């Protein structure tokens, strides 16, 4: 038997509970992965809390989309993988578990230099950041402003953009400024006077913005800095984006991602693993908790009481 975190009603973190489930059996095109680490993401908590549209719950609903582990069984028709391969998982519901059947095209091999925790922390944050920057057509000619640059999506966005040669300004609390400098960004503090501080810090005018904060202050500063609204995007204020005339990726956006954007999200996992293996990408890991403390993980995530990616270990 495998173990999995599920919920049978929407609500607080307390609705999460551990249950035994039959060992998954991979069908054609899938692999059975023994999970070693699962990454906790804000979308997990929003779905659990009923804050994102989802179907009525008619049976125990699994949790989590990102993870890492070891392939134990290969289904028919799976090429490019072997039993025993260490892999990262993306975009597969149910990673808060001890085992999971995963479509092979949602797996990427992990080199020995990348830990399971790092592999489990990549999927949604890196995918969101990479796709957003590609959709915004960020290049080496740009000055990019990232609001909430010290969050997991923000840090990924900073590192991708720096790797592409862009100049990056990132907002964060002063305690996080040195970390952002190490990632290659110019840090700027939140709060009154944000617009003036960004203008003073920018070596040339800001040309593109990725909002990972969602505050009125962030939106107002973005609109004042960049006249081309098509080069401003939010991943938090999805429902409001059209009112501001800006773009939205995630964050409750009513507009689905295009096939090209979905392809970029998929591409991000391998790109990030390659950068990690080369020593050109850093993931800030937070608390590591046993699987049966998933409720605690969600509490920490929702209250902002922990820095770095929270990892659950079966």
Buried (B, 14 or more C-beta within 10 A) or exposed (E): EBBBBBBEEBEEBEBBBBBEBEEBEBEEBBBBBBBBBBBBBBBBBBBBBEEBEEEEBEEEBBBBBBBBBBBBBBBEEBEEBEEEBBBBBBBBEBBBBBBBBBBBEBBBBBEEEBBBBBBBBBBBBBBBBBBBBBBBEBBEEBBBBBBBBBBBBBBBBBBBBBEBEBBBBBBBEEEBBEBBEEBBBBBBBBEEEBBEBBBEBBEEEBBBBBBBBBBEBBBEBBBEBBEEBEBBBBBBBBEBBEEBEBBBBBBBBEEEBEEEBBEBBBBBBBBBBBBBBEEEBBBBBBBBBEBBBBBBBBBBBBEEEBBBBBBBBB
